[in-house]
């Protein structure tokens, strides 16, 4: 018999997961049935603390303060808790200043703040996030120890294709109308492909994107350098397939150069002969 004791935040969940010691690899799957589960719950009388989510406008330069508030349920006795930042879609160094430390409550104090500096820039990008997590509480428990800071983009202008694609499976710009540019590398009856001529050198992002024109025949040609606007969308040919990021309803298509060299092709192979391996 196994007994588990703990504090669950109001509206929170308690998950039970069984992992076999011999399990290896992210693709393995272990299942087990649990019988005769008994849950005894009561409203905790332990002092608690919580940390709030915050949003901050990024700014065009310098640093802007993202201020997290840590609040404890009573001011009885002294208390403390450690904290540390961690990346979400925002990256420490370029987007915000990583920080660790300790918040200390004197007797009678119920609220303290943690200030993290956010770096401003003039790059049009998606909203980004980072996390502050509380650990090692003394004098209270912390049922929900993490809070998220959302850095709100306040810039406008064109967005590079690799930023539209991003590091994740789905674009952070889905549903937004954006402006971008690239070289036309292939034309189909229902659209065309464009690619950033330089790329960002990151194998985790794609430098190309499909522009869907629907039933309208494309008017561009291979080798055209163009600028355009379109709506970022996720397309799947079947409900069981993963989506592919593309641009829909393109407008303001402008040919800035009628004939430029195509970006160099990248060979993708599994036998070591290619510059990249296919994603798994």
C-alpha positions, 0 to 999 in steps of 0.5 A: 500500500502506498500513501501520498500526502500533499497540498493541492491548490484550489482548483488544481489537480493531483496526477498519479503516474507509474513509470517502470524502472526499466522504461527507456526512451520517450516512445515507450509506454507502460500501463498499470491498473490501480484498484481500491483507491481511497482519497481523504481530503480536508481543507488545509490549515497550513499557511500558504503562498501564491505567485501571480502571473504578469504581462509586460509590454516589451518596449523598443530598447533598454529594460522594462520591469516584470514584477511578480507578487508573492502573497502569503495567507497570513503574517504570522512569523518570518518566512522565506522562499527561493525563486528562479527564472526559466525559459518559455518561448522567451530566452534568457539573455536576449529577451530577459535577464535570468535571475535567482534569489530568495524572498524573505517575509518579516513578521507581519508582512504578507506581500513581497515582489520579485522584479525581473528585467525584460529586454526591449527590441525593435523586432516584430515577433510573437508574444513570448513567455518565461516562468518564475518558480518558487522552491524551498518554502519556509513558514508556508506551503506553495501549492502552485509554485510557478507563474508566467510572465508574458512579454507583449510584442509592441513592434510592427513591420515584416517578419522573417519566414523562420520567425513565422515558422518558429521552433515549435510545431505550430506557429505563434502567429497563427490567425494573424495577418503578417508581412514577409518576404522571400524568393519564389522556389516553386509554383503550383496551381493553388499557391507557391513556395517562398524561402528566405534567401539567407535563413537563420542557420537554425535547423530547428526552424524552417526558412520556407513557407507555402503561400496558398492562393486557393482557386486563384492561379499564382502570378509569380514565377520561380526566381522572383524576389517578393514581398507580401502579406497573408494570414498565418494558418495551420493546414492538415490534409487529414485530421490524423496528420500533423499541421503545416504552417502556411500563409493564406489569402495573400495580398500586396504581392510585390516583385522586388526583383524579377530574377534572383538566384535560388537559395541553395538546396539542403539535402535531407537524408538518414544515411549521413550523406545529407546536411540534415537528418529528417525530424523524428 
